[in-house]
């Protein structure tokens, strides 16, 4: 009898950031996630401080919430959180924020934690902080699609006075300087709910405005997702990956989408490459004006979890 050895499946691992990047422009996805190239520092006039400050806020909140989970006193956990932000902000390889900007994020985090202190201490049972996950979205004889991510906070929420109780409720922290629409169609939000089997998600908004009240700057906005909504997202995402993403992979052709070159008045960082004439010019520009970046992997450390 001839032994038939099944061919190995093609494993596709994506997270919400990669999905958003591909949907925005396959060429952009290719430069960042296949070639692992980012703009060389000398080509950047300014770093996108909104992302930098947001990252500092996330690190500070991670420390605060982990201390809250083990029951340390408020004064201890807030000071430890602020120390972490100062430590990271002082490292030029991590942050280029000015002293005023760092003081701004320190003030916002401290005021936000104080604003929510009572609810956090009395209503939240913290299950996980910065929780990494991965699950199988689709599998057949040829392909397995794995969707991954990292959730800022997962809690059991119970408020007796309000009669509200939720299990495995995911939170996502967002810093902002001006109000913007909260979109329920966000790949990130639905992915989180799908991962923890929750029909609800809380967006923890932390405003950096100086003239707004605490009630205006610190909001925890709920989003709801019924099972049909999540199923529709899963089905649509599966079709997109099988029909569009795998076509790019198979043909090694990552098409450009010119309508995405300038989104929200921000020029794509890879525009100079796509704007070059001929493949040789694009390769030269990619090699001289861009540098190698770490491989994007939000599941780093997943295999080390107990």
Buried (B, 14 or more C-beta within 10 A) or exposed (E): EEEEEEEEEEEBBBBBBBBBBBBBBBBBBBBBBEBBBBBEEEEEEEEEBEEBBBBBBBBBBBBBBBBBBEEBEBEEBBBBBBEBBBEBBEEEEBBBBEEEBBEBBBEBBBBBBEBBEEEBEEBBEBBBBBBBBBEEBBEEEEBBBBBBBBBBBBBBBBEEEEEEEBBBBBBBBBBBEEEEEBEEEBBBBBBBBBBBEBBBBBBBBBBBBEEEEEEEBBBEEEBEBEEEBBEEBBEEBBEBBBEBBBEBBEEEEBEBBEEBBEEEEEEBBBBBBBBBEEEEEBEEBBEEBBBEBEEEEBBEEBEEEE
